[in-house]
Amino acid sequence: MPTLVVNGANIQYEEMGEGIPIILTPGSRYDMNAVRGLAEQLASEYRVIIYDRRNCGASDVIISGDLSEQEIWADDLYEILHQLQAIPAYVGGGSAGCRVSLMLAIRHPESVKGLLLWHITGGSVAAEQLGYSYYEEFIEIAKKDGMQGVIATDFFAERIRQNPSNLDRLVAMHTGDFISVMERWRTFFTDKDPVIGSTKEQLDEIAVPAVIIPGDDDVHPLLVGQNLHSILHDSELHSPVWSKEEEERLALKEPDVLQQLGTSRRARIFLQFLSNHESQS
């Protein structure tokens, strides 16, 4: 798999298709496989880039920096686009990937041609749940068992399995430094902002066209997506990709079918959005 050295980290990525560039960022801390299905459908008409963020997938784990992790990811994303000569690009993602895409548009607006956004994250439940699963859980383990305890967790054990060089970096890290960085990153997860990690003032500065497909759950409330639509000056809002009835019927019995349904519906919406905006340019 090809690798780029991005701001000191080895970042794994893939490309598919040809034409105007699109880059997709997965949600949560998932690897690029989480957006592969969508990328393959968009690649029928566009050049699509997918990648593993630092601290995710098979890329390097580097727990450091004075910025929020979201800002670090956005700066990495800019450098990826720069190295691949893909500026400006349509930039998209769901959940964490949505937050990174918005932050890229805030920090590096010249690199973004448009935004493809789904599962918008915000509200008190999201701030609490994600703040814990991203940071607090590992802070507690580090305080109790040091870096060996962190390394033994399922998440970091998998990062080492996918990229064995991560073991040396984690072993070499002082426990206090790890805790300090994770505590700082945790402070950015608050329900005070319209979207976790981005203020209303920052979002109000985004001028590129955007398409928004909100979620409809506690972590990605429908109202958060609707509110983002009201803030972004040039955005179109769609309904969630599946109904409550479909989710209740398929989530437990046929989760793969539900995900494929969502991916196909997102792809249709995004392809229409892209076609509309490219025909105007």
GIJO-V579973 format. One line per field, one symbol per residue. ss: DSSP state (H for helix, E for strand, C for the rest). burial: + if it has 9 or more other ideal C-beta (glycine too) atoms within 8 Angstrom, else -. Layout:
ss: ???
burial: ???
This chain:
ss: CCEEEECCEEEEEEEECCCCEEEEECCCCCCHHHHHHHHHHHCCCCEEEEECCCCCCCCCCCCCCCCCHHHHHHHHHHHHHHHCCCCCEEEEEECHHHHHHHHHHHHCHHHEEEEEEECCCECHHHHHHHHHHHHHHHHHHHHHHHHHHHHHCHHHHHHHHHCCHHHHHHHHCCHHHHHHHHHHHHCCCCCCCCECCECHHHHHCCCCEEEEECCCCCCECHHHHHHHHHHCCCEEEECCCCCHHHHHHHCCCCHHHHHHHHHHHHHHHHHHHHHHHHHHC
burial: ---+-+--+++++++++--++++++++--+++-++++++++++--++++++++++++-+++++----+++++++++++++++-+-+--+++++++++++++++++++++-++-++++++++++--++-++++-++++++-++----+-+++-+--++-++--+--++-++--+-+-+++-++++++-++-+-++++++---++--+-++++++++---++++-++++++-++--++---+++---++--+----+--++++++++++-+++-++--+----
